[in-house]
Amino acid sequence: MNRVVLAERLVPNIFRLVVEAPEMARVARPGQFAIVIPDEKGERVPINLADWDRDRGIIDLIFLNLGVSTRKLARFKAGDSIQAVVGPLGRPAEIGNFGHVLLVGGCYGLAGLYPLAKGFKQAGNKVTFLVEGRDEAFIFWEDREKKISDSYQKVLRADCFASGDDLGKIISQLKVNSPDLSRVVVMGCSYLLFIVSKITRELNLKTMVNLNPVMVDGTGMCGACRVTVNGQTYFACVDGPEFDGHGVDWTEYFNRRKAFLRQEEQALSSYLNKTLD
Amino acid sequence: MSRDEILEPGLKEKLSRQRDQEWRKALRRDVSAKKRLESRRHKMPEQPAARRATNFLEVNLGYSLEMAREEAQRCLDCGDPGCVSGCPVAIDIPTFIKYIESREIALALATLRETNGLPAICGRVCPQEVQCEKNCNLIKAGKEPVAIGHLERFAADYVSSDDQTVIESACGQAQGEKIAVVGSGPAGLTAAADLARLGYQVTVFEGLHLPGGVLTYGIPEFRLPRFILNQEIDFIRSLGVEIKTNFLVGRTATLTDLSQAGYRAFFIGTGAGLPSFMNIPGENLLGVFSANEYLTRVNLMKAFKFPEYDTPVPVVKKAAVIGGGNVAMDAVRTALRLGAKEAAIYYRRSRVEMPARVEEVKHAEEEGIIFNFLTVPVRYVGDDRGRLKGLVLQRLTLGEPDTSGRRRPVPLPGSEFEVEAELAVVAIGQSPNPLLIRQVEGLKLGKWGNIEADPVTMATNLDGIYAGGDAVRGGATVILAMGDGRRAARAIDQWLRKC
């Protein structure tokens, strides 16, 4: 059991839990995630590590309130105990001195990018944030991320599928203005990962994406999180979650994320009926 | 050093000393060998096939006391008990059986516990037909062997045990030195139990949220009910073993970290957690699962109780399972229980080469599982939404024997055919989970990525690091893993205390 020390709603659909997990906090690195089990009957839910404090032995979990599991997590209050938290899982993101690094994020992806930004900054990079969201009300941690980056830009579009053009223009312009821009890292919803990879492929700009496929154990045992990258199958939980965005088989990725859509809807309606009673 | 020398120094003498006890002599006198040979082996009572195919309750119901006693009476208590040498942990089989014959079930269980930390589990999942029962002298007399597995299960279920036997070490009692066991499957739990009995302070680290390893995520409840497993794990805890779940050694901490935290020796029992796929087209379609994922969803996450439990599993009309081992049997019978109208095995060799336990195959057939031999999938077929709708299979014939001694399956060109299925489970084997073992610097690995360890002491090439079970063997049985754990515990004791 892991005790919650702080619970807050960051934006209408995104929540933050700060949880005691001293062993994980001691060794966590940017790009890694935790598996969280809300209660005895809950799923094993992968959540990116958004921050950690080695001295206080706490980690930050930030998640989109979507299905049953995340709705259960969203109900936790400070002082409650979560069934289980295990990690850090996955390989840490590749951090080095690449000159100028662009971090593109949206939705819950803004959270996982924060430790990455710190890591890249420490490694001597110039760091630019490019943040995508429906509108101002869905952006969080702007102050934090401005503080640790060299520049910070936002693209706000009510229809996120229309944001590709704006992102394309901004990234192309950045490439022109900053010749040492040599790496992009993307975190957030599948569409954002896909569209940014498509844009940067044309610009021949190395791009790493943090994939979030369906997972069960998260320790390399089950293969639920199979993704195809450059023609080869990988297990995202142990070989990733960071992969070369230009090599990802996106059709397969989008499809495999929908594996249990019907059951997820069924579970949600059953859960909502129960909690409303 | 041989297996028997490290496990049970003086095993032969011990067996004959036990056999020469007055009560044993009296039993042999009371009932003649001729009479013992008259009765037939008692069948295990089971749930009727039609009913059990729709539930996850245990198939086997267990012997009654009277049945167990009668079955025990079939044992001749022979002077040369082949059964013991067929047992990977060298259980004193005649003694525990004769205790059952004398209605001393608690003593029977104590005898089992001396050498086997998990008798309720072994009685259920061991392939007795190729181990102890294969060497039963009744076979030479033209009879069926004594049902040793059923009797072991009976003893373990009939009485609860608070046995706290201390293992006498040639080195004297240990002084509570800390030892880390990585993985809480059968190898790890057995090593932990024996190390605790030798006087060590043992911590078992488990990456998942429940202990048991393959016993928890792999073996279904209809073969091994969870309350039985939990009782066995509680027993091991009662010996003083601490089990730390949600702690993935290799990520949460490295062996070096643990060593700095004061752990003096390590046993790696991380199992064969990496599922194999065939690398054929369509393997990443929705509906194609590794057996590990399919069984983990159902067994560990309880997806068979969805939506009461949150983790889903597909419920289909037609299920295809690729493979012929115990895991394949577990997967196909699970699919049936989840509601499949048709659940079929596709195996590339013929019936006689199937590695599954005889009892599992028999149960599966009774339940209506369809067996297709000498067939192998060549690709999976999807619909326009990327969901599996069928398999293209190829027929094979058996050629010359391969390195395993089994005849090698050879494809028959032009024999492809298609079957419908919305679920395919790939159960063709696993290799050792690489997460931890690849990051232990200098650890010698075999060609399948398995840890190389001394077959008797289970010592790796690194001082103080021992390994066993599927992490070494690549894909074996519960009992072989337990044998490794037992021998490693003794070898660790001898290494630590330099005796």
Interface residues (C-beta under 8 A of the other chain):
Chain A: E23 M24 V27 I37 K41 G42 E43 R44 V68 S69 Q83 A84 V85 V86 G87 P88 L89 V216 D217 T219 G220 M221 C222 G223 A224 R226 T228 T233 V238 T251 E252 N255 R256 K258 A259 F260 Q263 E264 Q266 A267 S270 Y271
Chain B: G207 L208 H209 Y217 T245 N246 F247 L248 R251 T252 A253 D257 G273 L274 P275 F277 N279 E283 N284 L286 F289 S290 N292 E293 T296 R297 L300 M301 K302 F306 P307 E308 Y309 D310 T311 P312 P314 R385 G386 N433 P434 L435
